[in-house]
Amino acid sequence: MHKIAKIDKFGRISIPAKMRESLCLNESTAVYIIDRDDELIIRPMHTKTTDAAKKISKMNLPVDDWETMEQEIESGAVNE
């Protein structure tokens, strides 16, 4: 999917609703903005929850710090 968007006078770009919905983005989603050669890459700092992730979250695994685990998973997903 691709769309054309304009940058407003404050430097903002509006992401179309269908794209936000398909990537599970909302107004509090943090994104990486990467300047590579002559292009900008915008990546959400989270990924969509998969069925496997939902099943794992229900397993009640003995994890001391879920927040740290979530951050490690997210940072690995961004570095793909």
C-alpha positions in Angstrom: 0.0 0.0 0.0 1.2 3.5 -0.7 -0.2 7.0 -0.4 1.0 10.5 -1.0 1.1 12.8 2.0 2.2 16.4 2.5 4.3 17.8 5.3 2.5 20.6 7.2 4.1 23.8 8.4 5.0 22.1 11.7 6.8 19.2 10.0 4.0 16.7 10.6 2.9 14.0 8.3 -0.5 12.4 8.6 -0.6 8.6 8.3 -3.7 7.4 6.5 -6.2 5.6 8.8 -6.0 2.2 6.9 -2.2 2.2 7.3 -2.5 3.1 11.0 -5.1 0.3 11.6 -3.1 -2.3 9.7 0.0 -1.6 11.8 -1.9 -1.1 15.1 -0.7 2.5 15.4 -2.4 5.0 17.7 -1.6 8.5 19.0 0.8 7.2 21.6 2.8 4.9 19.4 6.5 5.8 19.3 8.3 5.4 16.0 11.8 5.3 14.8 12.6 7.7 12.0 15.6 6.7 9.9 17.4 8.9 7.4 19.0 6.5 4.9 20.5 7.8 1.7 17.7 9.9 0.1 14.7 8.3 1.9 13.0 8.4 5.3 12.0 5.2 6.9 9.4 5.3 9.7 9.1 2.1 11.8 6.8 1.6 14.8 8.6 0.6 18.0 6.2 -2.3 18.4 4.9 -5.1 16.2 1.5 -6.4 15.8 0.7 -9.1 18.3 0.8 -12.5 16.7 -1.2 -15.6 17.8 2.0 -17.1 19.1 2.7 -14.0 21.3 -0.9 -14.2 22.7 -0.4 -17.9 23.5 2.9 -17.3 25.2 1.4 -14.4 27.3 -1.2 -16.9 28.7 1.5 -19.4 29.8 2.2 -17.6 33.1 6.0 -18.1 32.6 8.2 -17.2 35.5 9.4 -13.9 34.3 10.6 -11.3 36.9 10.3 -8.2 34.8 7.7 -8.3 31.9 8.5 -4.7 31.0 12.2 -5.6 30.3 11.2 -8.7 28.4 8.8 -6.7 26.2 11.4 -4.0 25.5 13.9 -6.7 24.5 11.4 -8.3 22.1 10.5 -4.9 20.6 14.1 -3.9 20.1 14.8 -7.2 18.4 11.7 -6.7 16.1 12.9 -3.3 15.0 16.4 -4.6 14.2 15.2 -7.2 11.7 
